[in-house]
Amino acid sequence: MNLFRKREARSPEVSDAHSPYLAARREWDERYGDLITRAKNWRTMAALCSLVALVATAGMVWLSARSHVVPFVVLVDNLGRPVASGVADQTSPNDDRLQRSNIFNWVENLRTVTTDGVSQRKAIDRVYAQIASGSAQPRRSSASITEGIRHSNARKPRQSPSK
């Protein structure tokens, strides 16, 4: 079945020529039959295109809902060569490294003084956001915080101010 092929016109038969009803039907088919067929064809194609678009949209929504990102970590040495690699494991919120990093970031934001007002405001906002949300800084006691700061300062040599 070809949707785009024109119908072949039938030649009038001698016996049908005498019937005015059949002659009127043939005249109707000649005038409006092609128009009706073309309208039916474009409506069919529009419905098929809409169906394809609906299926494609549903497929994209389904794919986006089930997407899953797996982090892959590569450890490099000081020369940039890969030492170890693998899929990252899920860490717990009580991990000591995460808490120490959060405390160090909080202290750094707290002590930062810049001439740029926008960056100074952002640092202050980050400090207040951590205090307000009850992140790692309020959870740990002040003794363990100062111990962690002293411990990190002992690893880094202090630089003397240049004059």
VMD Tcl script that draws the C-alpha trace (Angstrom):
set ca {
  {0.00 0.00 0.00}
  {1.56 3.24 -1.14}
  {0.25 6.36 0.59}
  {1.67 8.80 -1.93}
  {0.62 7.15 -5.19}
  {-2.24 8.73 -7.08}
  {-5.23 6.65 -7.81}
  {-5.61 5.65 -11.38}
  {-8.56 7.25 -13.08}
  {-11.07 4.74 -14.34}
  {-12.49 5.22 -17.74}
  {-16.24 5.64 -17.72}
  {-18.08 2.61 -18.90}
  {-20.90 2.85 -21.27}
  {-23.42 1.35 -18.88}
  {-22.49 3.85 -16.09}
  {-22.88 6.89 -18.33}
  {-26.63 6.70 -18.19}
  {-26.85 6.90 -14.40}
  {-26.74 10.49 -13.15}
  {-25.81 9.36 -9.61}
  {-22.72 7.53 -10.78}
  {-21.76 10.45 -13.01}
  {-22.07 12.83 -10.04}
  {-19.96 10.49 -7.90}
  {-17.24 10.37 -10.56}
  {-17.30 14.16 -10.79}
  {-17.03 14.45 -6.98}
  {-14.09 12.05 -6.90}
  {-12.33 13.98 -9.65}
  {-12.75 17.35 -7.92}
  {-12.40 16.56 -4.22}
  {-11.01 13.04 -3.99}
  {-7.38 14.14 -4.30}
  {-7.91 16.89 -1.75}
  {-9.47 14.46 0.73}
  {-6.70 11.90 0.15}
  {-3.96 14.51 0.64}
  {-5.59 15.76 3.86}
  {-5.85 12.19 5.15}
  {-2.18 11.59 4.29}
  {-0.86 14.69 6.06}
  {-3.01 14.00 9.11}
  {-1.61 10.46 9.26}
  {1.95 11.74 8.97}
  {1.33 14.43 11.63}
  {-0.02 11.77 14.00}
  {3.02 9.55 13.32}
  {5.44 12.45 13.88}
  {3.68 13.34 17.12}
  {3.90 9.73 18.26}
  {7.63 9.58 17.44}
  {8.23 12.85 19.32}
  {6.27 11.56 22.32}
  {8.22 8.29 22.40}
  {11.55 10.14 22.05}
  {10.65 12.55 24.87}
  {9.55 9.71 27.15}
  {12.78 7.88 26.38}
  {14.89 10.92 27.20}
  {13.04 11.43 30.50}
  {13.53 7.77 31.37}
  {17.25 7.93 30.54}
  {17.75 11.09 32.56}
  {15.93 9.61 35.54}
  {18.16 6.54 35.65}
  {21.49 8.20 34.90}
  {24.22 7.24 37.32}
  {27.64 8.83 37.61}
  {30.47 6.77 39.07}
  {33.47 8.85 40.17}
  {36.86 7.51 39.15}
  {39.85 8.72 41.17}
  {43.46 8.80 39.94}
  {46.27 9.43 42.44}
  {49.27 11.18 40.88}
  {52.71 11.83 42.29}
  {54.52 15.18 42.33}
  {55.65 14.68 38.70}
  {52.13 14.06 37.47}
  {52.51 10.32 36.89}
  {49.58 8.10 37.88}
  {50.30 6.06 40.99}
  {46.94 4.43 41.71}
  {43.46 4.57 40.23}
  {40.04 3.11 40.84}
  {36.40 3.75 41.49}
  {35.88 6.06 44.46}
  {34.28 4.54 47.53}
  {31.48 6.19 49.46}
  {32.86 7.96 52.51}
  {31.01 8.43 55.74}
  {30.26 11.92 57.03}
  {32.30 11.09 60.15}
  {35.48 10.56 58.16}
  {38.33 12.33 59.96}
  {39.83 13.64 56.72}
  {36.57 15.28 55.69}
  {36.06 16.84 59.10}
  {39.64 18.14 59.19}
  {39.29 19.57 55.67}
  {36.03 21.25 56.60}
  {37.59 22.78 59.73}
  {40.61 24.03 57.79}
  {38.36 25.62 55.16}
  {36.31 27.25 57.89}
  {39.40 28.66 59.63}
  {40.81 29.84 56.31}
  {37.56 31.61 55.43}
  {37.40 33.07 58.92}
  {40.95 34.47 58.79}
  {40.89 35.66 55.18}
  {41.25 39.41 54.76}
  {41.23 40.81 51.23}
  {40.93 44.22 49.63}
  {38.21 42.92 47.32}
  {34.87 43.48 49.02}
  {33.03 40.83 47.03}
  {35.45 38.00 47.84}
  {35.60 39.14 51.49}
  {31.79 39.03 51.67}
  {31.74 35.53 50.12}
  {34.29 34.28 52.68}
  {32.21 35.72 55.53}
  {29.05 34.19 54.08}
  {30.73 30.76 53.89}
  {31.78 31.04 57.55}
  {28.28 32.00 58.69}
  {26.71 29.30 56.48}
  {28.80 26.60 58.14}
  {28.00 27.89 61.60}
  {24.29 28.15 60.81}
  {24.03 24.70 59.22}
  {25.81 22.98 62.11}
  {28.59 21.53 59.98}
  {31.84 20.01 61.27}
  {33.02 23.05 63.23}
  {30.33 22.99 65.97}
  {30.35 19.16 66.16}
  {33.92 18.85 67.39}
  {35.16 20.18 70.67}
  {37.40 23.24 70.71}
  {40.29 21.15 72.06}
  {40.26 18.82 69.06}
  {39.98 21.79 66.69}
  {43.05 23.51 68.12}
  {44.86 20.18 68.17}
  {44.07 19.67 64.47}
  {45.24 23.18 63.64}
  {48.46 22.73 65.61}
  {48.96 19.36 63.96}
  {48.59 20.84 60.46}
  {50.83 23.80 61.30}
  {53.53 21.45 62.56}
  {53.66 19.80 59.14}
  {53.97 23.06 57.21}
  {57.11 25.13 57.79}
  {56.33 28.76 58.52}
  {57.67 31.36 56.18}
  {59.30 34.40 57.65}
  {57.93 37.69 56.37}
  {60.18 39.32 53.81}
  {61.13 42.92 54.29}
}
mol new
graphics top color blue
foreach p $ca { graphics top sphere $p radius 0.5 }
foreach p [lrange $ca 0 end-1] q [lrange $ca 1 end] { graphics top cylinder $p $q radius 0.2 }
display resetview
